Amino acid sequence: MNDFSIKKLDTDLDATGALGHVILWFIIMVVTLGFGAFLFPYAFTKTVINKTYLVDAQGRRVGRLKCDLDLGSQIGHAIIWFILSIITFGFAYLIYFYKVFQYAIKKTTVEPV
């Protein structure tokens, strides 16, 4: 990638896409009897990251964030936090959101546009 300075981040996530995503995951949560609630934060974070762009001082998109989370690692990570949430009567689920975001950021790279 060329040398550039990043001025801001931009996203293509719109309300319609977000609503469709939430409806899909609501259905998944019902079908999986609630376990989908532990996978939703990964899908949410990945969707937002993958629709985010780096914008330079001239307003040009110069890079795109790409989050590579595979389903297997998501499930393994979610099972650990599911067990912790049961043991802590749900308290660990609050911390889980932060850990999911950290996990997703570690799996994120910048691609040129």
ABEGO torsion letter per residue (X at the ends): XBBBBBABBBBABBAAAAAAAAAAAAAAAAAAGGAAAAAAAAAAAAAAAAABBBBBAAGBBABBBBBBBBAAAAAAAAAAAAAAAAAAGGAAAAAAAAAAAAAAAAABBBBBX
